[in-house]
C-alpha cells in the first residue's frame, strides 16, 4: 500500500506553478489596486453606517459605485477570469469582492429609492 503512495510522489517532480511565477499584466494590478481602495472605503463606512446619518455617506458612495459600475464589473470579471485560470486565490477573491460591492451598491441605491444613474444615463423612473 505504501509503495503506491511513494510511486505517485516520485513521478511528480515538477513543482506546482505559484503566484510568483506569473507576471501580472498592468490591468490586473490596476484593477486589484482599485478593488483594494474600494475595500478600504466600504468596510469602515459600512461599519460607521450603524450610526444615524452616517449611512448617507454610504448611500453617496454607493451612487458613485453605481455610476461607474459597467467599468468595474467588466474589469473585475476579466481579473476574476485571469486570476482563476492561474490559480491566484488572493486576486480571485479580491475580484469577487469587487463584484459583490458593486452589487451591494445597486441594492443600497434601490432601497434608498435614489435614481439609478449609470455613466450619466438615468435608468427607470
Secondary structure, 3 states (H helix, E strand, C coil): CHHHHHHHHHCCCCCCCCHHHCCCCHHHHHHHHHHHHHHHHHHHHHHHCCCCCCHHHHHHHHHHHHHCHHHHHHHHHHHHHHHHHCCCHHHHHHHHHHHHHHHHHHHHHHHCCCCEEECCEEECC
